Amino acid sequence: MDKQHRKNRITILVIFAMSVIPFGIAWYLAKHPGTVRLGTNHGELISPPLATEAGEFSGADAFSAENIGELKGHWILVNPVAGPCGEICREALYKTNQIGLMVGKDIARIRRLALVFYSNLPLPAEWRDDGRLLKALPAPSLQQKLTTINPSPVPDGSLLIMDPLGNLMMKYAPGYDPYQVRDDLSKLLRISQIG
C-alpha cells in the first residue's frame, strides 16, 4: 500500500508540474520579452506595422511621378535619404539593387524606392540612369509617422521594407547585410498571398 501511495503522489506532482510550469514560463517571457529571440528574421520588425497612404509619396522626378502607382501591390525596398547622397547612401542603393537581382524570378514583385527628405537639392545624376529606382518625397504626415519608428530622421544607409498594402513592417540599420535582407525577403515572398 505504501508503494502505491508514493506512486500516486508522484503522478499527482507530475501532473501539477505539467500544468504549472508552462504558465510560469509564459509569465516570465511576458515580463522579459527580450530574453528569447523568436523568429528567424534578421531585420527588426516594426510592431505594429506603420500604415502609409499612397498620397503620402510624391514623385521627386518625372519618371517617378509617372510610375509612383507601382508602390501599391509590390514589396518595396525603401532607402531613406536625408541629405545629399554620399558614400553610405550610394552603397545602400547599390545593395537594394543587388537584393532585387538576388531574388531571381521574384524581381517583378519588388520595387526600389529612394525616400528623399530634402527638396531643394538636385537629385544625383546617377539616379537618372537607374530605370528601376523610384524617387519620392514624403508628405509631412509620413515624416511624422516615421518618427514613431525612429525619433530622429531615419539614418542614411538604413533600409525599410514596405508590404504590398503600404505597411512599413521591417527595418535594417545602416551597414545591413544584403544576404540577410535577401533571406528575409525570400521568406516574405514565399508566404505572401499578396504582391
C-alpha positions in Angstrom: 0.0 0.0 0.0 2.9 2.4 0.8 4.4 1.8 -2.6 1.0 2.6 -4.3 0.7 5.9 -2.2 4.2 7.0 -3.3 3.4 6.2 -7.0 0.1 8.2 -6.7 1.9 11.2 -5.2 4.5 11.2 -7.9 1.8 11.1 -10.6 -0.1 14.0 -9.0 3.1 16.0 -8.7 4.0 15.4 -12.3 0.5 16.4 -13.5 0.7 19.5 -11.3 4.1 20.4 -12.7 2.9 19.9 -16.3 0.1 22.3 -15.7 2.0 25.0 -13.7 5.4 25.1 -15.5 4.1 26.3 -18.9 2.3 29.2 -17.2 5.4 30.1 -15.3 7.5 30.2 -18.5 4.8 32.2 -20.3 4.7 34.7 -17.4 8.5 35.1 -17.4 8.6 35.7 -21.1 5.8 38.2 -20.9 7.8 40.1 -18.2 11.2 39.8 -20.0 10.3 39.9 -23.8 13.9 40.4 -24.9 15.2 37.2 -23.2 14.5 34.8 -26.1 14.7 35.8 -29.7 11.7 34.4 -31.5 11.7 34.0 -35.3 14.4 33.8 -37.8 14.3 37.2 -39.3 17.5 39.3 -39.5 15.8 42.7 -39.6 13.9 44.3 -36.8 10.1 44.0 -37.1 8.2 47.3 -36.9 5.4 46.5 -34.4 2.8 47.5 -35.1 3.4 47.9 -38.8 3.3 51.6 -39.9 0.5 52.1 -42.3 1.1 54.6 -45.2 -1.2 56.1 -47.8 -0.5 56.4 -51.5 -0.9 60.2 -51.3 2.0 60.4 -48.8 4.5 59.7 -51.6 5.0 62.2 -54.4 7.4 61.6 -57.3 10.7 63.5 -57.0 11.3 63.5 -60.7 9.2 63.0 -63.9 9.9 59.2 -64.1 8.9 58.6 -60.5 5.8 60.9 -60.7 4.7 58.8 -63.7 5.4 55.4 -62.0 4.6 56.2 -58.4 1.5 54.0 -58.6 3.8 50.9 -58.7 4.3 51.3 -55.0 0.8 49.7 -54.5 0.8 46.0 -54.8 4.5 45.4 -54.7 7.1 44.8 -51.9 9.1 47.9 -51.6 12.8 48.2 -50.5 12.8 51.8 -49.1 16.2 53.6 -48.8 15.7 56.8 -46.7 17.9 59.7 -48.0 18.2 62.6 -45.5 20.5 64.8 -47.5 22.9 64.8 -50.4 23.6 61.1 -51.3 27.1 60.4 -50.0 29.0 57.1 -49.9 26.8 55.4 -47.3 23.7 56.3 -49.3 25.2 55.1 -52.6 26.2 51.8 -51.0 22.7 51.3 -49.6 21.1 51.9 -53.0 23.6 49.5 -54.7 22.7 46.9 -52.1 19.0 47.2 -52.8 19.7 46.8 -56.5 21.7 43.6 -55.8 19.0 42.3 -53.5 16.5 42.7 -56.3 18.8 40.7 -58.6 19.4 38.0 -55.9 15.7 37.2 -55.6 15.7 35.9 -59.2 12.2 35.2 -60.7 10.5 37.3 -57.9 12.2 40.5 -59.1 8.9 41.6 -60.7 7.3 41.6 -57.2 9.8 44.1 -55.8 10.3 47.8 -56.4 13.0 50.1 -55.0 12.4 53.5 -53.6 14.7 56.3 -52.5 12.7 58.3 -50.0 14.2 61.7 -50.3 13.8 64.0 -47.3 15.1 67.1 -49.0 13.6 69.1 -51.9 16.0 72.0 -52.5 18.9 69.9 -53.9 19.0 68.3 -57.3 18.8 64.5 -57.4 22.2 62.8 -58.2 22.9 62.4 -61.9 23.5 58.6 -61.5 19.9 58.1 -60.2 18.6 59.1 -63.7 20.4 56.1 -65.2 18.7 53.7 -62.8 15.5 52.7 -64.5 14.2 50.6 -61.6 14.7 53.2 -58.8 11.7 55.3 -57.9 12.4 58.6 -56.1 9.7 60.1 -53.8 9.3 63.0 -51.4 7.4 62.1 -48.2 4.4 64.1 -47.2 4.7 65.8 -43.7 2.2 63.3 -42.4 4.6 60.4 -43.4 7.6 62.2 -41.9 5.6 62.5 -38.7 4.7 58.8 -38.8 8.3 57.8 -39.3 9.3 59.4 -36.0 7.4 56.6 -34.3 9.9 54.1 -35.5 12.9 56.4 -35.2 12.8 59.6 -33.2 15.4 61.4 -35.3 15.4 61.3 -39.1 15.7 57.7 -40.4 19.5 57.4 -41.0 21.1 57.3 -44.4 22.2 53.8 -45.3 19.3 52.2 -43.5 16.6 50.1 -45.1 12.8 49.8 -44.6 10.6 47.1 -46.2 7.1 48.0 -47.1 4.5 45.3 -47.9 2.1 45.4 -50.9 -0.6 47.0 -48.7 1.6 50.0 -47.9 2.7 49.0 -44.4 6.3 49.6 -43.3 6.9 46.4 -41.5 10.7 45.8 -41.1 13.8 47.9 -40.7 17.5 47.4 -41.0 20.3 49.6 -39.6 22.9 51.2 -41.8 25.5 48.7 -42.9 23.0 45.9 -43.2 24.0 42.7 -44.9 22.2 42.3 -48.2 22.3 38.5 -48.0 20.3 38.7 -44.7 17.8 41.0 -46.3 17.5 38.7 -49.2 16.8 35.8 -46.9 14.1 37.7 -45.0 12.6 39.0 -48.3 12.6 35.5 -49.8 10.6 34.2 -46.8 8.1 37.0 -47.1 7.7 36.5 -50.8 7.2 32.7 -50.3 4.5 33.0 -47.7 2.8 36.2 -49.0 -0.6 35.8 -50.8 -0.4 39.4 -52.0 2.1 41.3 -54.1 
